[in-house]
Amino acid sequence: MGCATNCPKCGGSARILDSFTDSAGRLYVKDLFDYIQNYRKPQKLEELKNNLEAANDEITAGELADTLAEIEPGFRRFSDLIKSLPGSAVTNLVTILISLITLVITYQTWVGGAEEHEEKMEIERAQLEIARENLEYQKQKDKEQENQDKQAELVREKIKAQIEQLKLNFEKKLKDAARTQPSQTTQIPTKGKTRIKGNQRNKPCPCGSGLKAKKCHPNGFLG
């Protein structure tokens, strides 16, 4: 299916979701609405409406597609389309289908002359347009949420990468510091032994200071 259209603002080519629209921006699900609108079996429509009303808010796209196909095999052609809808759009679609079927049943039951026929059809077309806009709005919201989730994940990954880089940088600095600092093994200086013999300690210091050697250079004078 075509999945590209031209942007009405810039004229550029833009991709659109195959599951929802064709290259002209027309919703594929509109074919389902048209099929119901032209369906001519009121009893089947009533059965379908009752089943949809009985469905809870947690009905899945697959369950909805199977329910429609069981009541009327003609709906089977729309199974793939329905199953491609995001979960958040399914409940909205069920509500729209109930409203549409109610309108169609009312139309088929009470419509009379040409004027009344046209009036009912106009209401139905208005309802279909509202349904189309609702689905497009829901689709856009889902897309925006998906983009926000992706952006948040990118930010998280970027922060994690920055943290890892900080760890690596700190580890490198520690290793560099360990390589450049002096050895941790220090030698305790030992007290030098005096070179002055006992009988020389009370004699004048050989340095010429005039003091006794034991007071001036008790460890000996090397000069």
N, C-alpha and C positions, 0 to 999 in steps of 0.2 A: 504494500500500500504506500501511496505517496506520503512522505512525512516531512515535507519542507514547504514553506510558504514565504511570501515576501512580507517584511515588516511594513505596516502602513505608514510609519513615521520616517524610517531611514531608507526603506527600499531594499535592505539587505535580506539575505536568505536566513530563515530561522527554522530550527527543528521544533516539531510539536509531537506530542505523545501519540503513537499509532493506536493505542488502546482507546483513545477518546475522540480524536478528530482526524479528518482527512486533510489533503493538501490545501483545501479551501477553508479550513477551519470549521467545517461542519461536523457536529457530533455524530459519531456512528450510532450512539444509543438512540438517536432520534428515529432510526428505523424501527426500533422496538416500540416506541410511542406510536408511530404511524400504524404499525401492525395491530396494536390494541385498538386504536381509533377506528380502524376499518373492519374490526372483527364483528361478525354478525351472529354470534351465539350467546344471547344474554345469560342463559343458564350457566354456561362455562365461565363467563365473566364473573357471575355472582359467586361461583365456587372458588374462583381464583381470588376474588376480593376477600372472602371469608378466610381463606388460608393465609393470605398476607396479613390480615388483621390479627390472626392468632399467633403469628410469628413474633418471637421476642426480639428485643433490641440487639441481641447478640448473634442473630442469624448471619451466617457466612455467605460469601458470594457463591460458593459452590452449592450450598443448600438452597439458595434462592433460585439458581439456574435449574437445579434438579426438580424443585417444586413446580416451576413453570412448565417444564417439559413433561412432567407426569400428568398434569391437568390437561395440557394441550400440546401434542407433539410438535406443532408448528413453531413453538417457542424454542425448540432445540437449536435452531439456527443462530440464536442469540446467546447460547451457553458460553462460548469462548469470550464473547464481549463482556458478559456479566462477570465471569470469573477473573477478568483482567482488571476489574475495578478495585481501587484500594479499599481496605476494610472500612475506613471512615466514611466512604461514600455509599456503602451498601444500605445502611439504615435510612439514609436520605432518599435513596432510590425507591425503597419499599414504600415510604410515605407518599412519594410522588405517584407511584403506580396505583396505590389505593385511591388517591384523589382522581387520577385520570380515569380509572375503571368506573368509579362512581359517576363521573360525568358522562362517560360513554353509555352506561346503563340507563341513566336518566334520559339521555338524549334519545336512545333507541325506544324507550318506553313511552315518553311523553311528547316527543316532537310531532308537530302537526303540519301546518302549512309551510310554504316556502319562506315566509318572513321569520317564523319561529325557528325553522331549520337553520337559517343563516345566522340568527342570533345565538343559537346554541353552539354552532360551529365556531363563531367568533370567540365565545367564552372559552371553548376548548382550545382554540389556537392560543389564546392569551395564557391559559394554564400551561400549555406546552412550552411557551416561551419562558415563562417563569421557571418551569422545571429545567429547561436548558441552562438558564442563567445560574440557577442554584448549583447544578452539577459543575458548571465551569468555575464558579466561585470556590466550590469544595476542592476541585482539582488544583486550582491555583494555591489554595491554602496548604494542601498536602505537599505541593512542590516547594513552597516556601519553607515549610517545616523541614523537609528533607535537606534543603540547602543549608538551613541553620544548623541542623545536626552535623552535616559534613564539615561546616566551617568550625563548629565547636571542637570536633575531633581533630581537625588540623591544628587548632590552637593548642589543644592538649598535647599533641605529638611534638609541636614546636617547643613548648615549655619543658617537656620531658627531655628533649634533645639538648636544650640549653643547660638543664641541671646536670646531665651526664657530662657535658663539656666542661662545666665548672669543676666537677669531680676530677676529671682527667687533668685539668690544668693545675688543680691543687696538689694532686698526687705527683705531677711532674716537678712542681716547685719543691715539694718535700724531698724528692730524690736528688734534685740539684743541690739543695742545701746540705744534704747528707754527704754529698761528694766533696763539697768545698770547705766544710768546717774542719778544724783541727781534730786530731785523734782524741777520743775521749779518755784514753789512758794517760794519766799525768804522773810524772815522777816526782816523788816527794824529795825535795832537796835534803841532802844529808849535811849535817853540821861538819864543816871542815876541821880537820885536826890541826892543832897548833904546831907550828914548825919551831917554836921557841922551846929550847930545852929548859929544864927547871933552873939550872944555874945561870941562865941568861935572862930570866924574866924580870929580875930586879935591876938589870943593867939598862943604860940609856938606849932608847929605840934606835935602831940603825938608820931610821929615816931622817934623823937629825932634828927631831922636834924638841929634844931635851927631856921628854917624858920617859918614864920607864917603859920598857917594851911591853910589859903585861897590860899597861893601860892604853898605850898608843896603838900598837898592832899586836893584840894578844894572839892572833893566829899566824903571826909571822909577817915579815916584810919581804916582798918579792923583788923590790926594785933594786 
